[in-house]
Amino acid sequence: MTQNRIPNMKKKFLIPLLVIGLLLAAGIVYLAVNLHQQKQANEAMQELAELDKKEMENEYQQFANQYSEMKTQISNDSIVAQLSAEQERTQRLLAELRRVKTTDAAEITRLKRELATVRKVLRSYVMEIDSLNRLNQNLTAENTQIKGQYAEATRQIEGLNSEKASLSEKVAIAAQLDATGINLVAKNKKGKTTNSIQKCTALQLNFTITKNVTAGNGNKVVYVRITSPSGNLLGGGSSFNYENKTLQSSMQKTIEYGGQETPVTLFWNVTQTLMEGTYNVSIFADGNMIGSKSFTFK
């Protein structure tokens, strides 16, 4: 009787141990798969961040080079001094950008704002020099007496006629669009703003394309990429080209731009379960990233 009880007791303890062992093994496999997926998502986000930082570095360097070229085209010492100061500031910001890591989101955002300021300042100088160039063309059609009254202006724009082709390229750089006031909000099924991502049925994105009289007028296609906290793209849009690569968008919209401040609103309808965390928004137009911002939902 005692001998029969011993095997039964062993079975009673052995079965729970086997169950626990199987559960532990399943848990280890799940963690391994989840860590691998998270690693892939982080690598994708890191790649996009590196592309963004590289484009910023290229723009800073290009703007610094433009200042150097513009200084050779004018003889006005005051304007040359102003261009030199802006060139030094641009080179200093470029050096700061090259030192910063892509993971330092706050510093990258600050340098992106500085880049927009540098672009606006450069644009103003391009417009000023182009205006002087047109003034010189008008002066050449006038008589000697009128030319004498504008002798100082003529000296300032001396040599600009031979650089007219390069000015067109500089105007194209200054014509790049900028998106400001970027805001992403969650909407519930009644169309009201909600703080709960679980109740969200649509994401509404609002932003403004700033005034830019040097930009070409007409229809422009704006593409938006939204990535989830896990690094996955919220799909649904068409593909577009950026930095010699083809990217997929979350949504896109064709707008009519006339050089003035233009508000834009887009909606992304929820087609999948959304998680809490930080969502990254990137906006593209004319082959350039014109704005980006992060938003956290609970």
Disulfide bonds with the S-S distance in Angstrom:
none
